[in-house]
Amino acid sequence: MQLVMLTALGVGGATILGSAIGFLFKNISHRFSDIVLAFAAGVMLAASVLGLILPSLEYGGTYGLVYTVCGIFAGAFCLNLIDRLVPHMHSLVGTDGEPHRGNANLDKVLLFVTAIAIHNLPEGIAAGVSFGSENTADALMIAGGIALQNIPEGMVIIGPMLASGVTPKRTFLCALATGLIEVAGTLLGYFAVTIAAAILPFALAFAGGTMLYVISDEMIPETHAHGSESGATYALLVGFCVMLISDVLLG
């Protein structure tokens, strides 16, 4: 349990770390952020497949394939529903690639942060559910992938909020809240599969489906939106291979 709590704090703390970087470096280039985000997408892709989807097949027994496929689509449909209920995560970015400015956009900024916070919940659940498999190496790999993705995500929260007139203190508190939601999600996922071990195969696949959805719907389009497609593609491959090598060495 202590390891789960430390992991939860680490996953949520990565968002806060990204926010701190956002305060220090307000003019980070799109190319740099795209490369970092693409690398994180590769890490998450490997983590979702190796640490969630394949174990789901393994723990599912006779009906493992059914549980896994249903779980993947259930996770994707869940996030798709969330996307319909809350604004798109990049709705504050204009055609010039810069955040919209002015106090009139404050409501949009708050909705933007809310969208990120809601997306953080299933990511946290994915980290928590992975510990239910009792494979600590896979669980830490998944948590590391999510944490890495949270750093650039935390960075992008800061600029739009400061530009809309939100004070630095309130901006940081909003970033802190999004990180705490991920901590709560991690604990929720862990206790859910601990209490009901029978749902583990479906829960693992569900968490994998949410991560695949985020990668395809949010991360890859964002990294290809500013002219860095080639670099982002190779960064994704590097991230995937790093996690693949880590999984083999740790396995």
C-alpha positions in Angstrom: 0.0 0.0 0.0 2.9 2.3 0.8 4.3 1.9 -2.8 0.8 2.6 -4.2 0.5 5.8 -2.2 4.0 6.9 -3.3 3.2 6.1 -6.9 -0.1 8.1 -6.7 1.8 11.1 -5.3 4.4 10.7 -8.0 1.9 10.6 -10.8 0.0 13.6 -9.5 3.2 15.4 -8.6 4.4 15.2 -12.2 1.5 17.6 -13.2 2.7 20.0 -10.5 6.3 19.7 -11.7 5.2 20.5 -15.3 3.3 23.5 -14.0 6.4 24.7 -12.2 8.3 24.4 -15.4 5.5 26.3 -17.1 6.0 29.2 -14.7 9.8 29.3 -15.3 9.7 28.9 -19.0 6.6 30.6 -20.4 7.9 30.7 -24.0 8.8 27.1 -24.6 8.8 26.4 -28.4 6.1 24.2 -30.0 8.8 22.0 -31.5 10.3 21.2 -28.1 7.0 20.6 -26.4 5.8 18.4 -29.3 8.9 16.3 -29.1 8.5 15.8 -25.4 4.8 15.0 -25.7 5.5 12.6 -28.6 8.1 10.8 -26.5 5.6 10.5 -23.7 3.0 9.2 -26.1 5.4 6.4 -27.1 6.0 5.6 -23.5 2.3 5.5 -22.7 1.6 3.4 -25.8 4.1 0.7 -24.7 2.8 0.9 -21.1 -0.8 0.4 -22.1 -0.1 -2.6 -24.4 2.6 -4.3 -22.3 1.4 -3.4 -18.8 -2.4 -3.4 -19.2 -3.8 -5.1 -22.3 -1.5 -8.1 -22.5 -1.9 -8.8 -18.7 -5.7 -8.5 -19.2 -5.5 -11.3 -21.7 -3.4 -13.4 -19.3 -5.6 -12.9 -16.3 -8.9 -13.3 -18.3 -8.5 -17.1 -18.6 -10.9 -18.7 -21.1 -12.8 -15.5 -21.8 -9.7 -13.3 -21.7 -10.1 -12.1 -25.3 -13.7 -11.1 -24.7 -12.9 -9.3 -21.5 -10.0 -7.5 -23.1 -11.7 -6.3 -26.3 -14.9 -5.2 -24.4 -12.7 -3.4 -21.8 -10.7 -1.6 -24.4 -13.8 -0.3 -26.2 -15.5 0.5 -22.9 -12.5 2.7 -21.8 -12.5 4.4 -25.2 -16.2 5.1 -25.2 -16.0 6.4 -21.6 -13.4 9.1 -22.6 -15.3 9.8 -25.8 -18.4 10.6 -23.7 -16.3 12.8 -21.5 -15.0 14.7 -24.6 -18.6 15.3 -25.6 -19.5 16.7 -22.2 -16.5 18.9 -21.7 -14.5 21.1 -24.1 -11.7 19.7 -26.2 -8.4 19.9 -24.4 -6.9 22.2 -27.1 -9.9 24.4 -27.5 -8.0 27.4 -26.3 -5.3 27.3 -29.0 -6.0 29.5 -31.9 -5.1 29.1 -35.6 -1.8 30.8 -35.0 -0.9 28.2 -32.4 -1.0 30.8 -29.6 -3.4 30.8 -26.7 -6.3 33.3 -26.9 -5.9 36.3 -24.7 -8.1 38.6 -22.6 -10.3 38.3 -19.6 -13.3 37.5 -21.8 -11.8 34.0 -22.2 -11.5 33.3 -18.5 -14.5 30.9 -18.6 -13.0 29.0 -21.5 -9.7 28.8 -19.6 -11.5 27.3 -16.6 -13.3 24.8 -18.8 -10.0 24.0 -20.4 -8.5 23.2 -17.0 -11.6 21.2 -16.0 -11.2 19.1 -19.2 -7.6 18.3 -18.3 -8.6 17.4 -14.7 -11.4 15.1 -15.9 -9.0 13.4 -18.3 -6.6 12.9 -15.4 -9.0 10.7 -13.5 -9.0 7.7 -15.8 -5.2 8.0 -16.2 -4.9 7.8 -12.4 -7.3 4.8 -12.4 -5.0 3.1 -15.0 -2.0 3.5 -12.7 -4.0 2.2 -9.7 -5.5 -0.8 -11.5 -2.1 -1.9 -12.7 -1.1 -2.7 -9.1 -3.9 -5.1 -8.9 -2.0 -7.5 -11.2 0.7 -7.7 -8.4 3.3 -7.2 -11.1 5.2 -4.3 -9.6 7.5 -3.8 -12.5 4.6 -3.3 -15.0 2.7 -1.1 -12.5 5.7 1.2 -12.1 6.2 1.2 -15.9 2.7 2.4 -16.4 2.8 5.0 -13.7 6.1 6.3 -15.1 4.6 6.6 -18.5 1.6 8.5 -17.2 3.8 10.7 -15.0 6.0 11.6 -18.0 3.0 12.6 -20.0 1.7 14.7 -17.1 4.8 17.0 -17.2 4.1 18.7 -20.6 0.3 18.6 -19.7 1.1 20.6 -16.6 3.2 23.0 -18.6 0.3 23.9 -21.0 -2.1 24.8 -18.2 -0.1 27.8 -17.1 0.1 30.0 -20.1 -3.6 30.3 -20.9 -4.5 31.0 -17.3 -1.9 33.7 -16.8 -2.8 35.3 -20.1 -6.5 35.5 -19.0 -5.6 37.4 -15.9 -5.7 34.6 -13.3 -3.2 35.3 -10.5 -0.1 33.1 -10.3 -1.3 31.8 -6.9 -4.7 30.7 -8.3 -3.1 29.3 -11.4 -0.8 27.1 -9.3 -3.8 26.0 -7.1 -5.7 24.9 -10.2 -2.7 22.9 -11.4 -2.4 21.4 -8.0 -6.1 20.4 -8.1 -5.6 18.6 -11.4 -2.7 16.6 -9.9 -4.7 15.7 -6.8 -7.5 14.3 -9.0 -4.9 11.9 -10.5 -3.9 10.9 -7.0 -7.5 10.1 -6.2 -7.9 8.2 -9.4 -4.9 6.0 -8.6 -6.2 5.1 -5.2 -9.7 4.5 -6.6 -8.4 2.1 -9.2 -6.2 0.2 -6.7 -9.0 -0.3 -4.2 -11.5 -1.2 -6.8 -9.5 -4.2 -8.1 -8.4 -5.1 -4.6 -12.0 -5.4 -3.4 -13.3 -7.2 -6.5 -10.4 -9.2 -8.0 -12.8 -10.7 -10.5 -13.0 -7.5 -12.4 -9.2 -7.3 -12.8 -9.1 -8.5 -16.5 -11.8 -6.0 -17.6 -10.4 -3.2 -15.5 -6.9 -3.7 -16.9 -8.3 -3.5 -20.5 -10.6 -0.6 -19.6 -7.5 1.4 -18.3 -5.6 0.4 -21.5 -8.5 1.6 -23.7 -8.5 5.0 -21.9 -4.8 5.4 -22.5 -5.0 4.4 -26.2 -7.8 6.9 -26.6 -5.8 9.7 -25.1 -2.8 8.9 -27.2 -4.8 8.7 -30.5 -7.3 11.5 -29.9 -5.2 14.0 -27.9 -1.4 13.4 -27.9 -0.6 12.4 -31.5 -2.8 15.1 -33.1 -1.3 17.8 -30.8 2.3 16.8 -31.7 1.5 16.9 -35.4 -0.2 20.3 -35.4 2.8 22.6 -35.5 5.0 21.3 -38.3 7.1 18.8 -36.2 5.5 15.6 -37.6 8.8 13.9 -38.5 10.5 14.7 -35.2 7.4 13.8 -33.2 7.0 10.4 -35.0 10.6 9.4 -34.2 10.3 10.7 -30.6 7.2 8.4 -30.2 9.2 5.5 -31.6 12.1 6.2 -29.2 9.6 6.4 -26.2 8.0 3.1 -27.2 11.4 1.4 -27.6 12.7 2.7 -24.3 9.7 1.2 -22.5 10.0 -2.0 -24.5 13.7 -2.4 -23.6 12.9 -1.6 -19.9 10.1 -4.2 -19.9 12.5 -6.9 -21.3 15.3 -6.0 -18.9 13.0 -5.8 -15.8 11.1 -9.0 -16.9 
